[in-house]
Amino acid sequence: MPSPKNQILEEIRILRREVERLEGLIEERLIPISKPLPDEVDVIRGYVKDKKTGRLEFERLENL
C-alpha cells in the first residue's frame, strides 16, 4: 500500500495535468478573443519580469 505522502503526490500530479489542460483550453479559446484589462497587463508584466530576474522562485513539491 502506498504511503500517504506518495498518494498525495500522485493526486497533485493528476491535478497538475488537469490544470495544464485547462490552461491550454483557456489560451486556445479565450485569450485570442478578448484583450486583457490594463491592470491585468501590469500584473502579467510584473510576473514575467520577476520570473526573468529570478525574484520569483518555485519549489517542487516532490522536494519537500
Contacts in CASP RR format, 6 or more apart in sequence:
PFRMAT RR
TARGET T0000
AUTHOR 0000-0000-0000
METHOD contacts of the structure
MODEL  1
MPSPKNQILEEIRILRREVERLEGLIEERLIPISKPLPDEVDVIRGYVKD
KKTGRLEFERLENL
2 10 0 8 1.000
9 61 0 8 1.000
9 62 0 8 1.000
12 61 0 8 1.000
36 44 0 8 1.000
47 56 0 8 1.000
49 55 0 8 1.000
50 56 0 8 1.000
END
